[in-house]
Amino acid sequence: MLSRHERLTTAAFTECFRSGKRTHTTFATYIVCPGTSFSCAVVVGKKVAKRAIVRNRIRRQLTALYRTLAMGVSAAVIVIVKPGVKNLSRKERARVMLLEFGELMKKR
């Protein structure tokens, strides 16, 4: 779980969702807004997995992954997970999301 200052507030989430720059990848949509420090939100909808247990597991795993990648990133990031992620194993999911997030941050 992200610490309180690393999580997006409701107002910040709404503002970033409305005005952020969107990047679509194979397994996620990233919405990035410039900021002074790193903050993140991971959204896993019912289209990804019907059961809350599975959605929460995916959310926890991705949140932990993005926390480790946050070093040196000063932006607010919303990650909207796409349905194909459920079919990946945990290691594959981490590898693919790491590559996608790395490419996204290079483009910034």
N, C-alpha and C positions, 0 to 999 in steps of 0.2 A: 504494500500500500504506500502511496506517495504521502510525504509529510504535508502538513497543512499549507505551507507556503508554496509547495510544488503543485498543488491542485488548483484547477480553475474554479473561480467563484461562478455563481449563476450569471451574474451580469457580464463577467469577462467571457464566459462561454457563449452567451448570446451575441455579444459584440464580435467575437472572433468568428463565430459561425456565419454571421451576416456579412462581414467585410473582409474575411481572411482569404488568402490565396489558396485555391484548391489544386491538388495534384492527385490524379487518379492512377493507381497502380493495379496490379493483378489481384492482390489480396486485401487492399485497403484504400481508403480515400484519406488523404492528409490535408488538413486545413491549418495553415500557418499564419500567425500574426506576429509582427515584430514586438519585442518586449524587452524589459530590463533584466529579467531572469527567466529560467526555464520553468514552465508550468505545462501540465499535460492532462488530457482527459481521453479515456479509451471508451468507445461506444460499441457495444456488441448487441445487435438487435435480435429479435425473434426469428428473422430470416436465416440467421447464422445457425442458431440452435434453439430448438423449442424449449428445452429444459433449462431452468435457471441455474442449476448446478453446473451444467456445461458452459453456459455463457459466463458465469462468474469465474470459472477456472481459466477460461481463455483470457478474460479481462485481467485477472491477477498475474498470469504468466507474461502478458504483454506489458503490463504496467511495470513489472520488475525488470523486464528487458529495457524499456525506455528510460528507466531510472539510471541504469548503468551507462546508457548512451548520452545522458544529459550533460556530461562534463563539457563546459565551454560553449554550450548552446544557450543563446539568449532569445527565446521566442516562446510564444504560447502555441501549443500544438494540440489539435483535436484529431484523433485517429478513429475513423469509422471503419470497422472491420466488415469485410465482404464474406458471403457464405462459403467460399472455397476454403477458408482457413480451418474449418471444422475437420476437414478430411486429412489434414496434415498431422504428422506426429509432432510431439513437442519440440524435438530437435530440429525438424524441418521447418516448423513454424518460426522458431527463433532465428534460424539461418536466413530464411526468406525475408522476414520482417527487418532483420538487421541490414541486409543488403538494400532493401527498398528505402529504409530510413537514411542510410548512409548516402545513397544517390540523391535523395531529396535535399539533404543538408549540403552536399557539394554544389548543387544548383543554386542554392540561396546565396 
